[in-house]
């Protein structure tokens, strides 16, 4: 058999005829981790901004559900909002791709998104505050106290008992306090990480850290989540943002598991009237079911905003913004797309963002391959047939 039918190459495509450095449209139109473009849907941007700003400005908890049909930009909106706040020093941001099988999965994904290094840094931050209290040193950061410990100028045996006692008082959860402190010990930090992420560890490993309980059910997950948030507030953080995507996945759970998951989130909200904001992305039909069947949960959220299909103007802004990311010079032009081409794309996609980006990416490459100066309606029609 001959492989002559295949023409595989690593040659870069040259989009300079369109004044572009590259094809700016994603070949797999899924949201980027840190989206650089957000267009249209001003009512959604306003609702997200108000929710985020409430926590940042007042410290009070506020929550939001973003609804929208498949491909209308729910995940993109969540990730764009996350990108705006994740680099702030006064908040912690965790992203949950989907709720999984229950609240413990939500907690697990949240801690995993913060990461081992992130949790360890928070542990060192707390030890720095304790070191300032019980030693003559004045470490002002996680790195500073880590250096003092590594150099032997501050002994763990000197500060750990006080750290565990203080953190137990703050969190009312002694096992959580011990796990956080053990994040700085080389011999046990992996055990501590596994316990904190609810992965489960053997009794012998818990005993080594003097941890008596297993973090293995939703109630314990809510308790650990609240403890973690209270630790952050003690360290001077404004609060925690939790972004839960694809919340409609709870509809696949049995009634008992669904009820347990929603109850756990409700308890989490009830126990954290300050310092926490949860933003959900959910299919509208599932959210309607939640509102009609689980009033105690939906009433805790209180705010919903719906993503709508793109209008003609929104679609033009979206395409222009993507093109601008690949232009050497700033421009709001839609070249090489003809105006009539955008009308056809809007008609065939029905304003669905995911379909718009997919069509645009394919059309630009097809136009380049055919040596056309512009992306014509006829070319797009050929792609869609």
N, C-alpha and C positions, 0 to 999 in steps of 0.2 A: 504493500500500500504506500502511495506517495503522499508526502506532506506538502506538496506544492500548492494545495488549495489555501494553505494558511500563509498569512503575511504578517508575522509578528515582528514588531520593531520597537525600539526605545527612543526613536526620534521624537523630539519635541515638536508640537504643532505651533506654527507661527500665525498668530492672530493679528499681526501688525497691520494688515490691510483694513482692519476694523478699528485701528487705534486702541487695541487691547493687548495686554501682556499675556493673558490666558483666557480660557473660558471660565467666567466667574460663577456659572450656574453649577450646582452640585450634580454629579452624575447619579448619585443615589440621594434623592432629595429628602434626606433626614436632617433634623436640626444639628447644627454644629455645637460643639461643647461651649464655645464662647462666640455666639453669633455677633457679627459686626453690622448687621442690617436689620432694621425693624421699621416697617412702613404701614401707614394706614391704621385703622382700628384705634382712633384717638380715644374713644370711650373706654377701651380696654387698657390702654396705656395710662389713662387717668385713674382708673380703678386700682391698677397695680401700684402706681406711684403713691396713691393715697394710703394703701395698706402698708407699704414699706415705710413711708414717711411717718406714719403714726407711731410705729415702734421706734424708729430712729429719733423722732422728735419728743416723744412723751414717755417712752419705755413701756407703754401699755400694749397688751396683746391685741392683735387684730388679724382676722383670717379672711380668706377669699377663695371662692371657687371660680375657675375659668372654664366655661363650657364652650363646645364647638364641635362640629362634625369632623369626621376623620379627614385629616389633611388641611384643615383650616387654620392651623398654626398654634395649637395649644402648647405642644412641647417647645416649639420655637419661642413662644412668649415666656414660658417659665424659665427657659435657659437664658434668654436675653435679660430678664429681670435678675436672675442669679448673677450674671456677669457684671451687672451694675453695682452689686453690693458685696461680692465675695472678696474683693481686695481691701475692704475697709478693715482697719485694725480693731474696731470696737464691736464687731459682730462676728458670729460664726455661722457659716452657711452649709447646709447639707442637702444633697439632692437624692431623691429616692425614685428610681426609674419606674417602679410599679409596686403596689402594696403587697404583692406576694400572697402567702397563705394566711396572713394575720398580722396583728400589730407587732409581734416580735420580729417579723421580717422587715417591717418598716424601720423599727429601731436599729436592727442589724445593718441595713443598707445606709441609714443615716450615719452611724458611727464609721462604717467602712468608707464613706465618701470623705469624711474628715481625715481618715487615714491614721496609720500607726504613728507616723512622725508628728502629725497634728495633735493627737491625744497626748503623746509623750511631751511635747512642748508645753501643753497646758499643765501637765503634772509638774514640770520644772518651774513654770510660772508660779504655781502655788507654793512650791518649796522655797522659791525666792522670797515670797512674802513671809513665810515662816522664819527663814534665815535672818531676815531683817529684825524679827521680833526676839529671837532667842540667841543670836550671836552678835559679835561686834562688827560683822561684815554688813555691807549694804548693797547686795546684788539687786540691780534694777530690772533684770530681764531673765528669761529662761537660759539664754546662752551664758550670761554672767554667773548664775549659780551653778550651772553645769561645769564651767571652768573651775570654779572654786572647789567643787566636789572632786573633780578629776585631779586637781593639784593637791588635794588633801588639806586645803585650808578650811573647808567646812566638812565635817564628818556626818554621814547619813545617820549614824547612831545618835548624833547630837540633835538632829532636827526631826527625824521620822516619827518618834512617839508623839511629839507635839502636833505634827502635821496630821497624823491619823485622828487624833482627838479633836482638833479644830475642824477638820473636814467632816468628821462624823456629826459634830454639832451643827454644821451648816446644812448637811444633806439629810440628816436623820437616817443614814444608811451606812452602817459601819463597814459592811462588806464592800460597798462601792468605794468608800474612802481607802480601804486597804488596796483594792485593785488599782486605783489611780496612783497611789504612792509606789506600788510595785512596778509601775511603768518605767521607773528610772533604774531599776536593778537589772543588771545584765543577765543574771541567772534566772530571773522569773518574769521578765517583761513580756515574753511571748505568751506565758500562761495568763498574765494579767490582761493582755490584749484579747486573748481568746475568751476570757470570762466577760470582758466588757463588750465584746461584739456578740455575745450570746451564742457562741459556737459550741460551748460546752467543753468542760475539762474534767479529768478524773478527780476523784475524791482526794487522792494523794497530792495532786497538784494544788488543789484548793487548800489543803491542810498546810502545805509549805508556806502559803501566804496568809494563813490564819483566816481564810474566808470560809464561812460556814454554810452559805446558801448557794444554790445553783440559779443562774439567771436563765430560766427555762420556760417561763410562761408570760402571758401578756401583762399580768399584774406586775410582775417583776420588771418587765420592760418599761412600763409607765413609770415605775418608781425610779429606775436607773436614768431614764430620760429626764425626769424632773430634777434628779440629783445633779446630773451633768449641767443642766441649765443654771441651777442655783450656784454651782461652783463657778461658772462663768460670770454670773452677776457679782459674786464675791470678789472676783478678780478685776472688776471694773468694766466688764463688757456691757454693752447696752442690751444685748439679747441674742437670740438664736432665730434664724430663718430656716424653715423646713419646706422644701419644694417637693411635692408628691405628684408624680406624673402618672398618666394612665390609670387614674383612680377607678375608672369604669371596670377594671379587672376584678373588683370585689363582686361583681354580678356573677362571676363564675364560681364563687364560693357557695357552699351550702348555707341554708338560712341560719343555722346555729353559728357557723364560723363568721358569716357576715355580720350578724348581730354582735358577736364578741369583738370583732375588729372595730366596728363603729362605736361600741360602748367604750372600748379602750381609748380611742381617740377623744371621745367625749370626756372621759375622766382626765386625760392629759390636759385638755383645754381648761377644764374646771379647776385643776390644780395649778394652772399657770396663767393667772390673770395679768401677769406682766412678764416682759422679757422674752416672749415667743410669738412668732408669726408663722402660720401655716398657709401655704398657697397650694391649692389642688388644681389639677387639670383633669377634667372628666367629660365624658360624652353626655350630651344633654338628656338623652332618654334615661340613662342610669341615674343621673342626678335628680331627675323628676321622680323616679321611683324612691330614691332615698328620702326626698322631702315628703313624699306622701306616706311612706311606711315607717320612717324613723325620725319623728318630729324632734325628739330630745337631742339627736345628733345635729340635724340640719339647722335647728334654731341656734346652736352654738356658733355656727359659721356666720350666718346673718347676711353675708354679702355674696352676690353672684354677678358675673359679667359674661356676656355671650359674644364669642367671636362670630362674625358674619362673613359670608362669601365676599370676596373682593369686588368692589365696584370698578368701573372702567378707569377712573382716576387713580384708585388705589393700585390697580394692576400696573398702570404706567409708572407710578412712583416706585413700585417694587422692582420692576425690571430696570428702571433707570438707576436705582440705588445699587443693584447688583453689578450693573455694567460699570458704574463709577469706581467700584472697588478694584477693577482691573485696568483702569485708564491711567496712563502716566500723568495726565493733567485732569483736574477736576472738571466735570461736565455733567449737566443734567439731561443730556440728549439720550434718545432711545436708539440712536444708530447702533448697529446696522438694521434694526427692526423697523419695517415700514409701519405707519399708523394702522393701515388696514390689516396688517399681520397681527397686531395687538388685539384688534377687534375680533379676529377669528380665534385667537388663543383664549380670549375671555369667553367667547361663546361656547367653545368646545370644553373648556375646563370648568365652566359654570362658576368661575371665581375661586376655585379650590387652589390654595397656594401650592400644595405639593404637586399638583398636576401642572400648574403654570411653570414652576421651576424645571420640572422634568421636560416639558415640551420645549422650553427655551434652550436648555442645554443641548438637546438633540438637534434642534433646528440650527443653532449656531455652528455646530460641527458639520452638519450636512451642507450648509451653505459654504463653509470653508472648503470642504472636499470638492464641491462643484465649482469653486472659483467665483461664486456670485458676490457681487459688491454689497448686496442687501439681502436680508432674510424676507422672502416674499410670502404672501398668503398661499401661493401655489406650492411652495416648498413645504410649508407647514402642513398643508392638506395632504401632501404625499406621505408625510410621517404618520399622520393620524389614520390613514386608510388601512 
